[in-house]
Amino acid sequence: MTALTEETAYDRVRLAQWQTGQARMPGLNRRTVLRLTAAGGLALAAAAAATPAASAASPIVKPLPPELFDVYGTNAEMRWEAMRGQGYLTPIDRFFVRDHTSTPVLDAAGWRLRLFGSGLRGGPVEFGYRELRALPSETITAFIECAGNGRSFFAAQQGQSVSGTAWKLGAVGVARWRGVRLATVLARAGLSRDAVDVLPEGLDPDYVTGGVNLGKVRRPLPVAKALEDVLLAYEMNGQPLPPDHGFPVRLVVPSWAGISSVKWLGRIEVSATPLVSPWSTQFYRLLGPDYPPEGTLVTEQVVKSAFELPWGATLPAGQRQVLRGRSWSGHGRIRRVEVSTDGVTWQPAKPIGPAPDRGWRQWEFPWRPRTAGPYTLRARATDITGASQPDVAPYNTQGYLFGAVVRHPVTVS
């Protein structure tokens, strides 16, 4: 079988196998899942995308000061002005939080990672926290981004109705992750040549929607991707992972959709038969008039750009400003960034610092607004593959993968 490391190809193969009964969905009865998907559609996707209501006790552990975050129930979005002057990495205190339920507070001393399944040569294998940290480590710099980042602009800019958390552009962050390659752990566990999929599973509370308990958040990966560049991370920016970001151990899956980087990792099924989960067959799928009935899997992120400015910022007239921002892409490093202050002409922004394949590009643009009044700032980036930001993002009902140029309002006075 051809190695599946590209997310779209993997989904195409596994979805066909699921529809013909050749793929398993561990943890759920197939009849239950089919009952929830009315007429072959994906009713669960709409339910899963709904913004959770805020509870009396915050489901997020770390402080969420309003100058750093906008909070949406179990989720918290970084305010982009909080990144100004912060260097390349996103500080932990302002890294966005995406929880499906709530953040579990776990004890590293009692934590175990269990690997099991038909894709191992022997029986189940367990690793403790100290055992994992004793294995050869690797450090990578990579962004993680929610698939719905930018969702609010489908409505605000394009007048289109979508469901889900109304993220602006702050559901993304770049960190330096340190941990053990998943390939190392699979080798120690006795990976079989027959293994085709791994299914990482979190330790957060079970996810319930439509009155049905779907169990732990989990999403399969092909063995080829697991062996390529996936990290079992236990440090973030040189510190042990904080609870909201996956302590004791989380996955970091470079270039794939953020949902693949499962937090609070507790179990990994290694299977000799194809696997699927609700998070690959029901949730995180592009639905709408331009997509097939079963939808298309949300995969690597599109190109985006953001200004390090408050929304609706006030700037002084006649004074030189240095507009700063960042651009990133799931396809690879950013090649160039352009800025428009008049909605007509575009000029190149000056790149700053490094631009790694899995991170973002910082940039700056000098501007001297001569007259007072409202202005709209625009930034658009082009990545190494030639992909650039369009004026209009392709529509899908769940508001995923918004990559159009965002119109950022400011007032000059």
C-alpha positions in Angstrom: 0.0 0.0 0.0 1.3 3.5 -0.9 2.5 5.4 2.2 -0.1 8.0 3.2 1.5 11.1 4.7 -0.7 13.7 2.9 -3.9 14.3 4.8 -6.3 14.7 1.9 -5.2 11.4 0.3 -5.4 9.6 3.7 -9.0 10.8 4.2 -10.0 9.8 0.7 -8.9 6.2 1.3 -10.2 5.9 4.8 -13.6 7.4 4.1 -14.2 5.0 1.3 -13.2 2.1 3.6 -15.5 3.4 6.3 -18.4 3.6 3.9 -17.8 0.0 2.7 -17.4 -1.4 6.2 -13.6 -2.0 5.9 -12.6 0.6 8.5 -13.3 0.4 12.3 -14.4 3.2 14.6 -13.1 2.1 18.0 -15.2 3.2 21.0 -18.5 3.5 19.2 -21.1 1.2 17.7 -21.4 1.7 14.0 -25.2 1.7 14.2 -25.1 4.5 16.8 -23.0 6.7 14.5 -25.2 6.0 11.4 -28.3 6.9 13.5 -26.8 10.3 14.2 -26.0 11.0 10.6 -29.4 11.7 9.1 -29.8 10.5 5.5 -26.1 10.0 5.1 -25.4 13.6 6.0 -23.3 14.8 8.8 -25.6 16.1 11.5 -23.0 15.7 14.1 -20.8 18.3 12.5 -23.3 21.1 13.2 -23.7 20.0 16.8 -20.0 19.8 17.4 -19.3 23.2 15.9 -21.7 25.0 18.3 -20.0 27.3 20.8 -20.2 25.8 24.3 -21.9 27.9 26.9 -19.7 29.3 29.6 -20.0 27.5 33.0 -19.9 29.0 36.4 -16.4 27.5 37.0 -14.1 28.2 34.1 -13.2 25.1 32.0 -9.8 26.7 31.4 -7.1 26.7 34.1 -4.8 29.6 33.2 -5.7 33.3 33.8 -7.6 34.9 30.9 -7.1 38.6 31.3 -9.2 40.6 28.8 -6.2 42.4 27.4 -4.8 39.1 26.2 -7.8 37.0 25.4 -11.4 36.9 24.0 -13.1 34.0 25.7 -15.8 31.8 24.1 -16.9 29.3 26.7 -14.4 26.5 26.7 -12.2 28.3 24.2 -10.0 31.4 24.5 -8.6 33.4 21.6 -5.4 35.4 21.7 -5.7 39.1 21.0 -3.3 40.0 18.3 -2.2 43.3 19.8 -0.8 41.2 22.7 1.8 39.8 20.4 3.4 43.1 19.6 7.0 43.1 20.9 6.9 39.5 22.0 9.5 38.0 19.8 9.1 35.0 17.5 7.3 32.5 19.8 3.9 32.9 21.3 4.3 33.3 25.0 2.5 30.6 27.0 0.4 33.1 28.9 -1.2 34.2 25.6 -1.3 31.0 23.6 -4.9 30.3 22.5 -6.9 27.5 24.1 -9.2 25.1 22.3 -11.0 22.6 24.5 -13.8 20.3 23.4 -14.9 19.9 27.1 -12.6 21.2 29.8 -9.0 21.1 30.8 -8.2 18.1 33.0 -5.6 18.6 35.8 -3.4 15.5 35.7 -0.6 14.2 37.9 2.6 13.3 36.0 3.6 10.7 38.6 0.5 8.7 38.0 0.3 9.3 34.3 0.8 6.4 31.9 0.8 6.2 28.1 -0.7 2.9 26.9 0.0 1.5 23.4 -2.0 -1.5 22.3 -3.6 -3.1 19.3 -3.2 -5.5 16.4 -0.4 -3.4 14.9 2.1 -4.3 17.7 4.1 -7.5 17.6 3.6 -8.2 21.3 1.0 -7.2 23.9 0.2 -3.7 25.3 3.1 -1.5 26.3 3.1 1.4 28.8 5.4 4.3 29.4 5.5 6.5 32.4 6.4 10.2 32.4 10.0 9.7 33.6 10.4 6.8 31.1 9.3 9.0 28.2 11.6 11.9 29.2 14.5 9.5 29.4 14.2 8.6 25.7 16.1 10.6 23.1 14.5 14.0 22.7 13.8 16.3 19.7 12.8 20.0 19.6 10.8 21.5 16.8 9.3 25.0 16.2 5.8 24.7 14.8 2.4 26.5 14.8 -0.8 24.9 15.9 -4.0 26.4 14.6 -7.7 25.7 15.1 -9.4 24.7 11.9 -12.0 27.4 12.5 -9.5 30.2 12.9 -10.9 33.2 11.0 -14.5 31.8 11.0 -16.2 35.1 12.0 -15.1 36.7 8.8 -17.4 34.5 6.7 -20.2 36.6 8.2 -18.4 39.9 8.8 -16.8 40.2 5.4 -18.8 37.8 3.1 -22.3 38.0 4.6 -22.4 34.2 4.9 -24.0 32.3 7.8 -21.7 29.7 9.5 -21.9 27.8 12.7 -19.2 27.4 15.4 -17.0 29.5 17.6 -16.7 33.0 16.1 -12.9 33.1 16.1 -11.2 36.1 14.5 -7.5 35.4 13.8 -6.2 34.5 17.2 -6.7 30.8 17.4 -3.1 30.1 16.3 0.2 30.1 18.1 3.9 29.2 17.4 5.8 27.4 20.1 9.1 25.5 20.5 8.0 21.9 21.4 10.3 19.4 22.9 9.6 15.7 23.3 10.1 12.3 21.9 9.4 11.3 18.3 6.3 9.0 18.0 8.4 6.8 15.8 10.8 6.2 18.7 8.0 5.1 21.0 6.4 2.9 18.4 9.7 1.2 17.8 10.1 0.5 21.5 6.5 -0.8 21.6 7.2 -3.3 18.9 5.5 -1.8 15.8 4.5 -4.5 13.3 5.0 -4.3 9.6 1.3 -4.9 9.2 0.4 -1.7 11.1 -1.5 0.9 9.0 -3.0 3.4 11.5 -2.5 4.8 15.0 -5.4 6.3 17.0 -4.2 8.8 19.7 -6.8 9.5 22.4 -6.9 12.3 25.0 -7.7 12.2 28.7 -10.1 15.1 28.8 -13.7 14.4 29.8 -15.9 12.5 27.3 -17.5 14.5 24.6 -21.3 14.4 24.6 -23.5 15.8 21.7 -27.0 15.1 20.7 -27.5 13.1 23.9 -24.8 10.6 22.8 -21.5 10.1 24.5 -18.8 9.9 21.8 -16.0 9.2 24.3 -12.6 10.8 24.4 -11.3 13.1 21.7 -9.4 11.0 19.2 -8.4 11.2 15.6 -6.4 8.6 13.6 -3.1 9.0 11.8 -1.6 6.8 9.2 1.5 5.0 10.4 3.5 6.6 7.6 2.8 10.1 9.1 3.3 8.9 12.6 6.8 7.7 11.6 7.6 10.9 9.7 7.6 13.9 12.0 5.0 13.5 14.8 6.2 14.5 18.3 5.1 13.4 21.8 5.7 16.8 23.3 6.2 17.3 27.1 7.7 20.9 26.9 6.5 24.1 25.4 8.9 27.1 25.1 11.3 25.4 27.5 8.8 24.7 30.2 6.7 21.6 31.1 3.4 21.7 29.2 0.8 23.8 31.1 -2.5 22.0 31.8 -4.4 23.9 29.1 -1.9 22.9 26.5 -1.8 19.2 27.1 0.2 18.3 30.3 1.7 15.9 30.8 2.1 14.9 27.1 0.4 16.0 23.9 0.9 15.2 20.2 2.3 17.8 17.8 1.5 16.8 14.2 3.2 19.3 11.9 1.3 20.6 8.9 -1.9 18.7 9.7 -5.1 20.2 11.1 -4.9 21.3 14.7 -7.4 18.6 15.9 -4.7 16.0 15.1 -2.4 17.4 17.8 -4.3 15.6 20.6 -3.8 17.0 24.1 -3.5 15.1 27.4 -2.5 12.0 25.6 -3.4 8.7 27.4 -3.7 5.9 24.9 -2.6 5.1 21.3 -4.2 2.2 19.5 -1.9 0.8 16.8 -3.9 -1.1 14.3 -3.3 -3.5 11.4 -6.8 -2.5 10.1 -7.9 0.9 9.0 -9.4 3.2 11.7 -11.7 6.2 11.7 -13.3 8.3 14.5 -16.1 10.8 14.8 -13.4 13.5 14.5 -12.5 12.3 11.0 -15.9 11.1 9.6 -18.4 13.5 11.3 -16.5 16.5 12.6 -13.9 18.7 10.8 -15.4 18.2 7.4 -16.1 20.9 4.8 -19.8 20.9 4.0 -21.9 23.0 1.7 -23.2 23.4 -1.9 -19.7 23.0 -3.4 -18.8 19.8 -1.6 -20.0 16.2 -1.9 -22.7 15.0 0.6 -20.1 13.3 2.9 -18.0 16.5 2.9 -14.2 16.9 2.5 -11.9 16.5 5.4 -10.4 19.7 6.9 -6.7 19.3 6.3 -3.6 21.6 6.4 -4.3 25.3 7.0 -4.5 27.9 4.3 -2.4 31.1 4.1 -3.3 33.8 6.7 -2.0 37.2 7.8 -2.7 39.3 10.9 -1.7 42.8 12.1 -0.4 43.2 15.6 -3.0 45.9 16.2 -6.2 46.2 18.2 -9.4 45.8 16.1 -10.5 49.4 15.4 -7.2 50.9 16.6 -6.8 54.7 16.6 -3.5 56.1 15.1 -2.3 59.7 14.9 -2.4 61.6 11.6 0.8 62.9 10.1 3.1 60.6 12.1 5.1 57.7 10.8 3.7 54.4 11.9 5.4 51.0 11.7 2.7 48.4 11.1 3.7 45.0 12.2 2.2 41.6 11.6 2.7 37.9 11.0 1.8 35.5 8.2 1.8 31.7 8.0 0.6 28.7 6.0 0.1 25.0 6.4 1.8 24.4 3.0 5.2 25.7 4.1 7.1 28.9 4.7 6.0 32.4 3.6 7.7 33.7 0.5 6.4 37.3 0.5 3.9 39.7 2.2 2.2 42.7 0.7 0.2 45.5 2.5 -2.5 47.8 1.3 -3.7 50.9 3.1 -6.0 52.2 0.4 -7.6 49.1 -0.9 -6.2 49.6 -4.3 -2.4 49.5 -4.3 -0.1 46.9 -2.7 3.4 47.3 -1.5 5.9 44.8 -0.2 6.3 44.4 3.6 9.8 44.1 5.0 10.4 40.5 6.4 11.9 40.2 9.9 13.8 37.3 11.3 13.4 33.6 10.4 10.7 31.9 8.4 10.7 28.2 9.1 8.5 25.9 7.2 6.2 25.1 10.1 6.2 28.6 11.7 5.3 32.1 10.6 6.9 35.1 9.0 7.1 38.3 10.9 7.1 41.5 8.9 6.7 45.3 9.2 5.4 48.1 7.0 6.1 51.9 7.4 3.0 54.1 6.9 2.4 57.8 7.3 -1.3 58.6 7.1 -1.6 62.2 6.2 -5.3 62.8 6.6 -7.7 61.9 9.4 -10.6 59.4 9.0 -11.3 55.7 8.7 -8.9 53.4 6.9 -8.9 49.7 6.2 -5.6 47.9 6.4 -5.0 44.7 4.4 -2.2 42.2 4.4 -1.8 39.3 2.0 0.9 36.6 1.9 2.1 34.1 -0.6 3.8 30.9 0.5 6.5 28.8 -1.0 4.0 26.7 -3.1 2.6 29.9 -4.7 -0.6 29.8 -2.7 -1.8 33.3 -1.9 -4.7 34.9 0.0 -7.8 35.6 -2.2 -10.3 38.4 -1.7 -13.1 35.8 -1.0 -12.7 32.5 0.9 -14.6 29.4 -0.5 -17.7 28.9 1.6 -18.5 26.0 3.9 -21.3 25.8 6.4 -19.0 25.2 9.4 -16.7 28.2 8.6 -13.4 26.3 8.4 -10.2 27.4 6.6 -11.0 31.1 6.1 -8.0 32.3 4.2 -9.2 35.5 2.5 -7.5 38.9 3.0 -8.9 40.2 6.3 -10.0 43.9 6.3 -8.6 45.4 9.5 -10.3 48.8 10.4 -8.4 51.6 12.0 -9.1 55.3 12.6 -6.6 58.1 12.0 -7.2 61.2 14.1 
